[in-house]
Amino acid sequence: MKINIGSLDKTVRIIAGLLLVSMFFWVDSGFKYLGVVGLVLLITAFVGFCPAYTLFGINTCKTNKS
């Protein structure tokens, strides 16, 4: 598993992930389940690897450019 998420991408994922996870607790409609997407964003940010990026050949990590 090669790191393919750069620092700016990681920061954006953490912020967006926290916002989406908070929706799970504060929103009463069906949109509250976007919190699950927030969990995926947080996990990929902390691991540093995004499987979707691998499928599309994207790499935002400057130190691991191939």
N, C-alpha and C positions, 0 to 999 in steps of 0.2 A: 504494500500500500504506500504509494508515493504521495507526498504532500503536494496538493495542487491549489491550496487556498492561501492567498497573500494576506498581508496585515490589514490593508484597507477593507478587503472583502470580509475578513474575519470580524472586524469591528462592526461593519454593517450587519452581518449575520447575527451578532450578539444583540445589538440594539433591536433589530426587527424581531428576533426570536423572543426577547423579553417582553416586547409590546404584544406580540401575538399570544404568548402564554398568559399574560395578564388578562387578555380578553376572555379566557376560559373562566376566570373567576368573577369578572365584572359585567359581562354581557349575558342577558337572559334569553336571547333568541338563538336560532340555529348557527349563527356566526361564531358562537363561543367555541365551536369545535375547530376553529382555525388555530386554537392553542396547540393542537397536535402538530401542525405545520411549524409552529414556533419551536417545539421540542426538536424537530428534525434540524432546523436551522442552528439551534444551540449545539446539538451533538456534532454536526459537521464542522462547526466553527472550532470547537474544542479539540476535535480529533485532527483537523487540518486537511481532511480529505472529503471530496464530494464525488460520489459515484456518477452523478449526472454530468459533471465536468469531464470525466473520463470518456463517457459516451460521445460527447460532442467535441472532444479534443481541446478543451479550454484549460488553461493553467494561469492563474493570477499570482502565483508565487514567483517572485523575481529570482530567488536563489536556486530554484529547481527547474529552470527553463530547459526544455529539451530540444 
